[in-house]
Amino acid sequence: MLLQKYRENKEALKQIGREALAESRRMGLTISAKDRQNEAKDKNKRERKDRVTAAVR
C-alpha cells in the first residue's frame, strides 16, 4: 500500500516538474543544464516505453 502511494506521488511530482519546465519556457526563463538533462532522460524513457508497448501490440 505504501509503496503504491510512493509510486503515485513520484509520478505526480514528475508531472508537476514537467509542467513547471513548460511554463518556464513559455515565460522565456532560462532552463538549467540539470533540468534539460533530466528532461532528456525522461523523454528517452517515455519513448522506449512507447516503442515496447507498440511492439507488443
All heavy atoms as TSV, in Angstrom:
chain	resi	resn	atom	element	x	y	z
A	1	MET	N	N	0.821	-1.196	0.000
A	1	MET	CA	C	0.000	0.000	0.000
A	1	MET	C	C	0.864	1.260	0.000
A	1	MET	O	O	0.658	2.147	-0.801
A	1	MET	CB	C	-0.929	-0.041	1.214
A	1	MET	CG	C	-1.796	1.158	1.368
A	1	MET	SD	S	-3.041	1.190	0.087
A	1	MET	CE	C	-3.967	2.571	0.591
A	2	LEU	N	N	1.848	1.309	0.916
A	2	LEU	CA	C	2.708	2.486	0.983
A	2	LEU	C	C	3.572	2.627	-0.267
A	2	LEU	O	O	3.793	3.731	-0.757
A	2	LEU	CB	C	3.603	2.420	2.220
A	2	LEU	CG	C	2.917	2.669	3.554
A	2	LEU	CD1	C	3.895	2.460	4.699
A	2	LEU	CD2	C	2.338	4.066	3.606
A	3	LEU	N	N	4.041	1.499	-0.790
A	3	LEU	CA	C	4.855	1.538	-1.997
A	3	LEU	C	C	4.047	2.043	-3.185
A	3	LEU	O	O	4.542	2.824	-4.000
A	3	LEU	CB	C	5.420	0.149	-2.286
A	3	LEU	CG	C	6.512	0.055	-3.331
A	3	LEU	CD1	C	7.666	1.002	-3.007
A	3	LEU	CD2	C	7.031	-1.366	-3.429
A	4	GLN	N	N	2.797	1.647	-3.246
A	4	GLN	CA	C	1.917	2.112	-4.320
A	4	GLN	C	C	1.715	3.627	-4.211
A	4	GLN	O	O	1.793	4.346	-5.214
A	4	GLN	CB	C	0.573	1.404	-4.253
A	4	GLN	CG	C	-0.383	1.842	-5.342
A	4	GLN	CD	C	-1.751	1.176	-5.216
A	4	GLN	OE1	O	-1.990	0.398	-4.303
A	4	GLN	NE2	N	-2.632	1.491	-6.128
A	5	LYS	N	N	1.483	4.133	-3.014
A	5	LYS	CA	C	1.311	5.571	-2.801
A	5	LYS	C	C	2.589	6.323	-3.168
A	5	LYS	O	O	2.541	7.390	-3.774
A	5	LYS	CB	C	0.949	5.871	-1.341
A	5	LYS	CG	C	-0.487	5.629	-1.012
A	5	LYS	CD	C	-1.326	6.655	-1.723
A	5	LYS	CE	C	-2.752	6.564	-1.281
A	5	LYS	NZ	N	-3.616	7.406	-2.086
A	6	TYR	N	N	3.724	5.741	-2.804
A	6	TYR	CA	C	5.012	6.356	-3.138
A	6	TYR	C	C	5.145	6.505	-4.653
A	6	TYR	O	O	5.532	7.563	-5.152
A	6	TYR	CB	C	6.158	5.505	-2.580
A	6	TYR	CG	C	7.512	5.922	-3.085
A	6	TYR	CD1	C	8.157	7.030	-2.568
A	6	TYR	CD2	C	8.136	5.201	-4.101
A	6	TYR	CE1	C	9.397	7.419	-3.032
A	6	TYR	CE2	C	9.370	5.586	-4.576
A	6	TYR	CZ	C	10.002	6.692	-4.046
A	6	TYR	OH	O	11.221	7.066	-4.521
A	7	ARG	N	N	4.828	5.447	-5.384
A	7	ARG	CA	C	4.932	5.497	-6.848
A	7	ARG	C	C	3.981	6.529	-7.439
A	7	ARG	O	O	4.348	7.259	-8.363
A	7	ARG	CB	C	4.657	4.119	-7.431
A	7	ARG	CG	C	5.773	3.140	-7.183
A	7	ARG	CD	C	5.518	1.807	-7.847
A	7	ARG	NE	N	6.557	0.862	-7.510
A	7	ARG	CZ	C	6.340	-0.353	-7.027
A	7	ARG	NH1	N	5.113	-0.788	-6.865
A	7	ARG	NH2	N	7.346	-1.149	-6.738
A	8	GLU	N	N	2.771	6.594	-6.919
A	8	GLU	CA	C	1.795	7.571	-7.408
A	8	GLU	C	C	2.297	8.996	-7.151
A	8	GLU	O	O	2.216	9.855	-8.026
A	8	GLU	CB	C	0.446	7.363	-6.736
A	8	GLU	CG	C	-0.272	6.110	-7.175
A	8	GLU	CD	C	-1.510	5.812	-6.346
A	8	GLU	OE1	O	-1.861	6.617	-5.457
A	8	GLU	OE2	O	-2.127	4.765	-6.589
A	9	ASN	N	N	2.805	9.228	-5.953
A	9	ASN	CA	C	3.311	10.560	-5.607
A	9	ASN	C	C	4.525	10.921	-6.452
A	9	ASN	O	O	4.677	12.064	-6.882
A	9	ASN	CB	C	3.660	10.647	-4.124
A	9	ASN	CG	C	2.424	10.672	-3.251
A	9	ASN	OD1	O	1.342	11.023	-3.701
A	9	ASN	ND2	N	2.582	10.272	-2.001
A	10	LYS	N	N	5.386	9.940	-6.698
A	10	LYS	CA	C	6.570	10.172	-7.503
A	10	LYS	C	C	6.170	10.594	-8.915
A	10	LYS	O	O	6.717	11.548	-9.466
A	10	LYS	CB	C	7.418	8.899	-7.545
A	10	LYS	CG	C	8.723	9.043	-8.268
A	10	LYS	CD	C	9.517	7.749	-8.168
A	10	LYS	CE	C	10.782	7.820	-8.976
A	10	LYS	NZ	N	11.519	6.553	-8.936
A	11	GLU	N	N	5.202	9.901	-9.495
A	11	GLU	CA	C	4.734	10.253	-10.838
A	11	GLU	C	C	4.068	11.627	-10.841
A	11	GLU	O	O	4.240	12.404	-11.779
A	11	GLU	CB	C	3.783	9.186	-11.372
A	11	GLU	CG	C	4.471	7.899	-11.758
A	11	GLU	CD	C	5.589	8.096	-12.775
A	11	GLU	OE1	O	5.377	8.816	-13.769
A	11	GLU	OE2	O	6.677	7.558	-12.573
A	12	ALA	N	N	3.309	11.930	-9.809
A	12	ALA	CA	C	2.656	13.239	-9.718
A	12	ALA	C	C	3.699	14.351	-9.637
A	12	ALA	O	O	3.564	15.396	-10.297
A	12	ALA	CB	C	1.729	13.288	-8.509
A	13	LEU	N	N	4.751	14.144	-8.868
A	13	LEU	CA	C	5.811	15.145	-8.759
A	13	LEU	C	C	6.552	15.319	-10.081
A	13	LEU	O	O	6.918	16.437	-10.464
A	13	LEU	CB	C	6.796	14.765	-7.647
A	13	LEU	CG	C	6.259	14.945	-6.235
A	13	LEU	CD1	C	7.231	14.344	-5.221
A	13	LEU	CD2	C	6.007	16.400	-5.934
A	14	LYS	N	N	6.756	14.221	-10.803
A	14	LYS	CA	C	7.396	14.324	-12.118
A	14	LYS	C	C	6.529	15.148	-13.063
A	14	LYS	O	O	7.037	15.970	-13.824
A	14	LYS	CB	C	7.629	12.935	-12.719
A	14	LYS	CG	C	8.800	12.199	-12.133
A	14	LYS	CD	C	8.989	10.881	-12.846
A	14	LYS	CE	C	10.148	10.089	-12.304
A	14	LYS	NZ	N	10.333	8.839	-13.044
A	15	GLN	N	N	5.226	14.920	-13.012
A	15	GLN	CA	C	4.309	15.676	-13.869
A	15	GLN	C	C	4.334	17.164	-13.516
A	15	GLN	O	O	4.335	18.015	-14.394
A	15	GLN	CB	C	2.885	15.121	-13.767
A	15	GLN	CG	C	1.902	15.797	-14.687
A	15	GLN	CD	C	2.265	15.666	-16.151
A	15	GLN	OE1	O	2.808	14.673	-16.588
A	15	GLN	NE2	N	1.975	16.696	-16.912
A	16	ILE	N	N	4.372	17.468	-12.248
A	16	ILE	CA	C	4.456	18.867	-11.809
A	16	ILE	C	C	5.739	19.492	-12.348
A	16	ILE	O	O	5.738	20.629	-12.825
A	16	ILE	CB	C	4.383	18.963	-10.274
A	16	ILE	CG1	C	2.973	18.602	-9.794
A	16	ILE	CG2	C	4.782	20.352	-9.791
A	16	ILE	CD1	C	2.863	18.388	-8.302
A	17	GLY	N	N	6.828	18.762	-12.290
A	17	GLY	CA	C	8.097	19.251	-12.806
A	17	GLY	C	C	8.038	19.520	-14.302
A	17	GLY	O	O	8.550	20.536	-14.792
A	18	ARG	N	N	7.406	18.604	-15.046
A	18	ARG	CA	C	7.264	18.802	-16.493
A	18	ARG	C	C	6.462	20.060	-16.790
A	18	ARG	O	O	6.812	20.847	-17.675
A	18	ARG	CB	C	6.568	17.601	-17.131
A	18	ARG	CG	C	7.421	16.374	-17.233
A	18	ARG	CD	C	6.673	15.261	-17.975
A	18	ARG	NE	N	7.177	13.984	-17.540
A	18	ARG	CZ	C	6.513	13.083	-16.831
A	18	ARG	NH1	N	5.255	13.299	-16.496
A	18	ARG	NH2	N	7.080	11.959	-16.466
A	19	GLU	N	N	5.387	20.242	-16.050
A	19	GLU	CA	C	4.550	21.425	-16.249
A	19	GLU	C	C	5.299	22.704	-15.884
A	19	GLU	O	O	5.159	23.729	-16.559
A	19	GLU	CB	C	3.268	21.298	-15.432
A	19	GLU	CG	C	2.341	20.212	-15.949
A	19	GLU	CD	C	1.180	19.918	-15.018
A	19	GLU	OE1	O	1.003	20.647	-14.025
A	19	GLU	OE2	O	0.458	18.950	-15.290
A	20	ALA	N	N	6.105	22.647	-14.840
A	20	ALA	CA	C	6.886	23.816	-14.434
A	20	ALA	C	C	7.911	24.180	-15.504
A	20	ALA	O	O	8.112	25.365	-15.803
A	20	ALA	CB	C	7.583	23.538	-13.100
A	21	LEU	N	N	8.554	23.178	-16.099
A	21	LEU	CA	C	9.509	23.448	-17.170
A	21	LEU	C	C	8.810	24.057	-18.378
A	21	LEU	O	O	9.319	25.004	-18.985
A	21	LEU	CB	C	10.230	22.171	-17.583
A	21	LEU	CG	C	11.355	21.714	-16.670
A	21	LEU	CD1	C	11.877	20.352	-17.108
A	21	LEU	CD2	C	12.471	22.719	-16.647
A	22	ALA	N	N	7.656	23.523	-18.720
A	22	ALA	CA	C	6.906	24.059	-19.855
A	22	ALA	C	C	6.510	25.513	-19.592
A	22	ALA	O	O	6.614	26.367	-20.476
A	22	ALA	CB	C	5.671	23.201	-20.123
A	23	GLU	N	N	6.071	25.795	-18.386
A	23	GLU	CA	C	5.682	27.159	-18.029
A	23	GLU	C	C	6.895	28.091	-18.059
A	23	GLU	O	O	6.802	29.224	-18.526
A	23	GLU	CB	C	5.038	27.179	-16.643
A	23	GLU	CG	C	4.484	28.512	-16.228
A	23	GLU	CD	C	3.313	28.985	-17.074
A	23	GLU	OE1	O	2.632	28.148	-17.700
A	23	GLU	OE2	O	3.082	30.207	-17.123
A	24	SER	N	N	8.034	27.615	-17.589
A	24	SER	CA	C	9.256	28.419	-17.623
A	24	SER	C	C	9.626	28.770	-19.061
A	24	SER	O	O	10.031	29.893	-19.350
A	24	SER	CB	C	10.414	27.659	-16.974
A	24	SER	OG	O	10.173	27.469	-15.603
A	25	ARG	N	N	9.479	27.805	-19.945
A	25	ARG	CA	C	9.773	28.065	-21.356
A	25	ARG	C	C	8.812	29.103	-21.928
A	25	ARG	O	O	9.216	29.987	-22.687
A	25	ARG	CB	C	9.678	26.785	-22.161
A	25	ARG	CG	C	10.895	25.914	-22.025
A	25	ARG	CD	C	10.964	24.884	-23.141
A	25	ARG	NE	N	12.239	24.216	-23.105
A	25	ARG	CZ	C	12.480	23.093	-22.442
A	25	ARG	NH1	N	11.509	22.499	-21.779
A	25	ARG	NH2	N	13.672	22.561	-22.438
A	26	ARG	N	N	7.528	28.962	-21.596
A	26	ARG	CA	C	6.535	29.923	-22.097
A	26	ARG	C	C	6.845	31.335	-21.619
A	26	ARG	O	O	6.628	32.314	-22.331
A	26	ARG	CB	C	5.128	29.534	-21.648
A	26	ARG	CG	C	4.503	28.436	-22.487
A	26	ARG	CD	C	3.024	28.302	-22.198
A	26	ARG	NE	N	2.773	27.698	-20.894
A	26	ARG	CZ	C	2.712	26.397	-20.647
A	26	ARG	NH1	N	2.871	25.548	-21.626
A	26	ARG	NH2	N	2.473	25.945	-19.446
A	27	MET	N	N	7.373	31.441	-20.404
A	27	MET	CA	C	7.677	32.752	-19.836
A	27	MET	C	C	9.035	33.274	-20.295
A	27	MET	O	O	9.402	34.404	-19.993
A	27	MET	CB	C	7.638	32.671	-18.308
A	27	MET	CG	C	6.247	32.397	-17.768
A	27	MET	SD	S	6.188	32.089	-15.993
A	27	MET	CE	C	6.989	33.511	-15.316
A	28	GLY	N	N	9.788	32.449	-21.007
A	28	GLY	CA	C	11.081	32.865	-21.512
A	28	GLY	C	C	12.203	32.795	-20.492
A	28	GLY	O	O	13.249	33.418	-20.680
A	29	LEU	N	N	12.001	32.053	-19.421
A	29	LEU	CA	C	13.037	31.910	-18.402
A	29	LEU	C	C	14.087	30.900	-18.857
A	29	LEU	O	O	13.817	30.035	-19.682
A	29	LEU	CB	C	12.420	31.438	-17.083
A	29	LEU	CG	C	11.341	32.342	-16.492
A	29	LEU	CD1	C	10.728	31.686	-15.270
A	29	LEU	CD2	C	11.915	33.695	-16.142
A	30	THR	N	N	15.274	31.003	-18.303
A	30	THR	CA	C	16.326	30.053	-18.658
A	30	THR	C	C	16.087	28.737	-17.933
A	30	THR	O	O	15.567	28.704	-16.815
A	30	THR	CB	C	17.716	30.593	-18.288
A	30	THR	OG1	O	17.735	30.866	-16.890
A	30	THR	CG2	C	18.039	31.857	-19.049
A	31	ILE	N	N	16.471	27.671	-18.590
A	31	ILE	CA	C	16.333	26.331	-18.024
A	31	ILE	C	C	17.736	25.846	-17.676
A	31	ILE	O	O	18.648	25.939	-18.499
A	31	ILE	CB	C	15.691	25.366	-19.051
A	31	ILE	CG1	C	14.403	25.924	-19.628
A	31	ILE	CG2	C	15.485	23.986	-18.458
A	31	ILE	CD1	C	13.232	25.939	-18.689
A	32	SER	N	N	17.892	25.328	-16.478
A	32	SER	CA	C	19.223	24.883	-16.050
A	32	SER	C	C	19.657	23.651	-16.842
A	32	SER	O	O	18.838	22.902	-17.381
A	32	SER	CB	C	19.234	24.561	-14.553
A	32	SER	OG	O	18.523	23.375	-14.302
A	33	ALA	N	N	20.951	23.443	-16.887
A	33	ALA	CA	C	21.504	22.284	-17.596
A	33	ALA	C	C	20.999	20.987	-16.968
A	33	ALA	O	O	20.700	20.020	-17.675
A	33	ALA	CB	C	23.021	22.335	-17.572
A	34	LYS	N	N	20.892	20.979	-15.660
A	34	LYS	CA	C	20.417	19.776	-14.954
A	34	LYS	C	C	18.962	19.483	-15.329
A	34	LYS	O	O	18.605	18.329	-15.551
A	34	LYS	CB	C	20.550	19.983	-13.437
A	34	LYS	CG	C	20.169	18.793	-12.616
A	34	LYS	CD	C	21.157	17.663	-12.791
A	34	LYS	CE	C	20.852	16.547	-11.826
A	34	LYS	NZ	N	21.694	15.393	-12.024
A	35	ASP	N	N	18.129	20.521	-15.417
A	35	ASP	CA	C	16.740	20.330	-15.814
A	35	ASP	C	C	16.652	19.806	-17.239
A	35	ASP	O	O	15.852	18.920	-17.542
A	35	ASP	CB	C	15.948	21.623	-15.689
A	35	ASP	CG	C	15.578	21.960	-14.256
A	35	ASP	OD1	O	15.539	21.022	-13.429
A	35	ASP	OD2	O	15.321	23.135	-13.968
A	36	ARG	N	N	17.477	20.348	-18.142
A	36	ARG	CA	C	17.484	19.870	-19.530
A	36	ARG	C	C	17.935	18.420	-19.603
A	36	ARG	O	O	17.382	17.622	-20.359
A	36	ARG	CB	C	18.377	20.753	-20.396
A	36	ARG	CG	C	17.666	22.006	-20.836
A	36	ARG	CD	C	18.507	22.810	-21.795
A	36	ARG	NE	N	19.071	23.900	-20.989
A	36	ARG	CZ	C	20.336	24.243	-20.958
A	36	ARG	NH1	N	21.219	23.653	-21.697
A	36	ARG	NH2	N	20.738	25.233	-20.183
A	37	GLN	N	N	18.916	18.056	-18.790
A	37	GLN	CA	C	19.417	16.688	-18.761
A	37	GLN	C	C	18.329	15.734	-18.250
A	37	GLN	O	O	18.104	14.676	-18.839
A	37	GLN	CB	C	20.654	16.609	-17.870
A	37	GLN	CG	C	21.301	15.257	-17.813
A	37	GLN	CD	C	22.503	15.248	-16.874
A	37	GLN	OE1	O	22.607	16.078	-15.979
A	37	GLN	NE2	N	23.394	14.315	-17.083
A	38	ASN	N	N	17.668	16.114	-17.169
A	38	ASN	CA	C	16.599	15.282	-16.623
A	38	ASN	C	C	15.444	15.151	-17.610
A	38	ASN	O	O	14.842	14.086	-17.741
A	38	ASN	CB	C	16.095	15.855	-15.300
A	38	ASN	CG	C	17.071	15.656	-14.178
A	38	ASN	OD1	O	17.929	14.786	-14.231
A	38	ASN	ND2	N	16.975	16.490	-13.162
A	39	GLU	N	N	15.140	16.236	-18.298
A	39	GLU	CA	C	14.066	16.216	-19.291
A	39	GLU	C	C	14.402	15.259	-20.436
A	39	GLU	O	O	13.545	14.501	-20.890
A	39	GLU	CB	C	13.845	17.630	-19.819
A	39	GLU	CG	C	12.644	17.785	-20.695
A	39	GLU	CD	C	12.434	19.220	-21.116
A	39	GLU	OE1	O	13.427	19.938	-21.370
A	39	GLU	OE2	O	11.269	19.626	-21.193
A	40	ALA	N	N	15.651	15.257	-20.876
A	40	ALA	CA	C	16.070	14.352	-21.949
A	40	ALA	C	C	15.989	12.900	-21.501
A	40	ALA	O	O	15.528	12.038	-22.261
A	40	ALA	CB	C	17.486	14.694	-22.387
A	41	LYS	N	N	16.405	12.621	-20.270
A	41	LYS	CA	C	16.308	11.257	-19.736
A	41	LYS	C	C	14.857	10.799	-19.686
A	41	LYS	O	O	14.525	9.673	-20.083
A	41	LYS	CB	C	16.894	11.189	-18.325
A	41	LYS	CG	C	18.379	11.191	-18.251
A	41	LYS	CD	C	18.808	11.098	-16.790
A	41	LYS	CE	C	20.267	11.283	-16.604
A	41	LYS	NZ	N	20.646	11.264	-15.179
A	42	ASP	N	N	13.991	11.672	-19.195
A	42	ASP	CA	C	12.570	11.348	-19.082
A	42	ASP	C	C	11.960	11.086	-20.462
A	42	ASP	O	O	11.205	10.142	-20.652
A	42	ASP	CB	C	11.835	12.481	-18.375
A	42	ASP	CG	C	10.399	12.141	-18.058
A	42	ASP	OD1	O	10.134	11.015	-17.604
A	42	ASP	OD2	O	9.538	13.018	-18.266
A	43	LYS	N	N	12.329	11.917	-21.416
A	43	LYS	CA	C	11.813	11.764	-22.779
A	43	LYS	C	C	12.258	10.428	-23.379
A	43	LYS	O	O	11.463	9.715	-23.997
A	43	LYS	CB	C	12.296	12.920	-23.652
A	43	LYS	CG	C	11.769	12.884	-25.051
A	43	LYS	CD	C	12.254	14.077	-25.849
A	43	LYS	CE	C	11.746	14.011	-27.280
A	43	LYS	NZ	N	12.268	15.129	-28.079
A	44	ASN	N	N	13.537	10.075	-23.176
A	44	ASN	CA	C	14.047	8.808	-23.685
A	44	ASN	C	C	13.335	7.622	-23.059
A	44	ASN	O	O	13.003	6.652	-23.737
A	44	ASN	CB	C	15.552	8.691	-23.449
A	44	ASN	CG	C	16.344	9.563	-24.383
A	44	ASN	OD1	O	15.881	9.914	-25.463
A	44	ASN	ND2	N	17.539	9.929	-23.967
A	45	LYS	N	N	13.083	7.688	-21.758
A	45	LYS	CA	C	12.375	6.597	-21.077
A	45	LYS	C	C	10.967	6.440	-21.624
A	45	LYS	O	O	10.503	5.331	-21.870
A	45	LYS	CB	C	12.317	6.858	-19.568
A	45	LYS	CG	C	13.597	6.594	-18.854
A	45	LYS	CD	C	13.456	6.856	-17.361
A	45	LYS	CE	C	14.764	6.707	-16.640
A	45	LYS	NZ	N	14.630	6.990	-15.209
A	46	ARG	N	N	10.266	7.574	-21.816
A	46	ARG	CA	C	8.906	7.511	-22.339
A	46	ARG	C	C	8.880	6.969	-23.761
A	46	ARG	O	O	8.006	6.190	-24.116
A	46	ARG	CB	C	8.236	8.882	-22.276
A	46	ARG	CG	C	7.707	9.210	-20.893
A	46	ARG	CD	C	6.912	10.492	-20.879
A	46	ARG	NE	N	7.855	11.609	-20.833
A	46	ARG	CZ	C	7.764	12.710	-21.552
A	46	ARG	NH1	N	6.770	12.885	-22.368
A	46	ARG	NH2	N	8.663	13.666	-21.442
A	47	GLU	N	N	9.868	7.368	-24.591
A	47	GLU	CA	C	9.924	6.880	-25.968
A	47	GLU	C	C	10.181	5.384	-25.998
A	47	GLU	O	O	9.559	4.666	-26.770
A	47	GLU	CB	C	11.007	7.621	-26.751
A	47	GLU	CG	C	10.614	9.023	-27.129
A	47	GLU	CD	C	11.734	9.773	-27.831
A	47	GLU	OE1	O	12.856	9.214	-27.961
A	47	GLU	OE2	O	11.485	10.911	-28.251
A	48	ARG	N	N	11.096	4.903	-25.162
A	48	ARG	CA	C	11.371	3.463	-25.105
A	48	ARG	C	C	10.134	2.700	-24.662
A	48	ARG	O	O	9.816	1.652	-25.202
A	48	ARG	CB	C	12.543	3.180	-24.162
A	48	ARG	CG	C	13.873	3.255	-24.856
A	48	ARG	CD	C	14.989	2.731	-23.974
A	48	ARG	NE	N	15.796	3.889	-23.598
A	48	ARG	CZ	C	16.112	4.237	-22.370
A	48	ARG	NH1	N	15.727	3.515	-21.360
A	48	ARG	NH2	N	16.831	5.302	-22.127
A	49	LYS	N	N	9.447	3.241	-23.683
A	49	LYS	CA	C	8.239	2.591	-23.173
A	49	LYS	C	C	7.177	2.529	-24.268
A	49	LYS	O	O	6.517	1.513	-24.445
A	49	LYS	CB	C	7.699	3.361	-21.965
A	49	LYS	CG	C	6.541	2.702	-21.289
A	49	LYS	CD	C	6.113	3.494	-20.062
A	49	LYS	CE	C	4.918	2.883	-19.382
A	49	LYS	NZ	N	4.480	3.660	-18.225
A	50	ASP	N	N	7.034	3.615	-25.037
A	50	ASP	CA	C	6.068	3.644	-26.132
A	50	ASP	C	C	6.430	2.631	-27.209
A	50	ASP	O	O	5.562	1.957	-27.762
A	50	ASP	CB	C	5.978	5.043	-26.747
A	50	ASP	CG	C	5.329	6.050	-25.809
A	50	ASP	OD1	O	4.676	5.622	-24.821
A	50	ASP	OD2	O	5.491	7.264	-26.050
A	51	ARG	N	N	7.725	2.515	-27.536
A	51	ARG	CA	C	8.156	1.557	-28.554
A	51	ARG	C	C	7.884	0.124	-28.119
A	51	ARG	O	O	7.451	-0.694	-28.914
A	51	ARG	CB	C	9.642	1.723	-28.854
A	51	ARG	CG	C	9.895	2.841	-29.829
A	51	ARG	CD	C	11.350	2.845	-30.261
A	51	ARG	NE	N	11.891	4.125	-29.864
A	51	ARG	CZ	C	13.053	4.366	-29.313
A	51	ARG	NH1	N	13.873	3.358	-29.077
A	51	ARG	NH2	N	13.431	5.556	-28.977
A	52	VAL	N	N	8.157	-0.177	-26.854
A	52	VAL	CA	C	7.920	-1.526	-26.353
A	52	VAL	C	C	6.427	-1.828	-26.387
A	52	VAL	O	O	6.005	-2.908	-26.807
A	52	VAL	CB	C	8.473	-1.678	-24.925
A	52	VAL	CG1	C	7.996	-2.972	-24.283
A	52	VAL	CG2	C	10.003	-1.612	-24.925
A	53	THR	N	N	5.607	-0.867	-25.979
A	53	THR	CA	C	4.163	-1.055	-25.984
A	53	THR	C	C	3.664	-1.270	-27.408
A	53	THR	O	O	2.830	-2.142	-27.657
A	53	THR	CB	C	3.453	0.162	-25.366
A	53	THR	OG1	O	3.975	0.365	-24.055
A	53	THR	CG2	C	1.963	-0.062	-25.267
A	54	ALA	N	N	4.172	-0.525	-28.357
A	54	ALA	CA	C	3.761	-0.662	-29.765
A	54	ALA	C	C	4.213	-2.017	-30.315
A	54	ALA	O	O	3.498	-2.634	-31.104
A	54	ALA	CB	C	4.339	0.472	-30.584
A	55	ALA	N	N	5.382	-2.485	-29.923
A	55	ALA	CA	C	5.885	-3.768	-30.402
A	55	ALA	C	C	5.055	-4.927	-29.872
A	55	ALA	O	O	4.881	-5.929	-30.545
A	55	ALA	CB	C	7.352	-3.938	-30.003
A	56	VAL	N	N	4.525	-4.789	-28.685
A	56	VAL	CA	C	3.711	-5.841	-28.077
A	56	VAL	C	C	2.381	-5.979	-28.789
A	56	VAL	O	O	1.854	-7.073	-28.935
A	56	VAL	CB	C	3.503	-5.560	-26.564
A	56	VAL	CG1	C	2.508	-6.514	-25.964
A	56	VAL	CG2	C	4.830	-5.628	-25.838
A	57	ARG	N	N	1.853	-4.875	-29.279
A	57	ARG	CA	C	0.559	-4.914	-29.968
A	57	ARG	C	C	0.700	-5.729	-31.181
A	57	ARG	O	O	0.188	-6.457	-31.745
A	57	ARG	CB	C	0.116	-3.507	-30.353
A	57	ARG	CG	C	-0.238	-2.681	-29.157
A	57	ARG	CD	C	-0.686	-1.327	-29.620
A	57	ARG	NE	N	-0.724	-0.404	-28.498
A	57	ARG	CZ	C	-0.867	0.871	-28.623
A	57	ARG	NH1	N	-0.997	1.431	-29.790
A	57	ARG	NH2	N	-0.890	1.638	-27.569
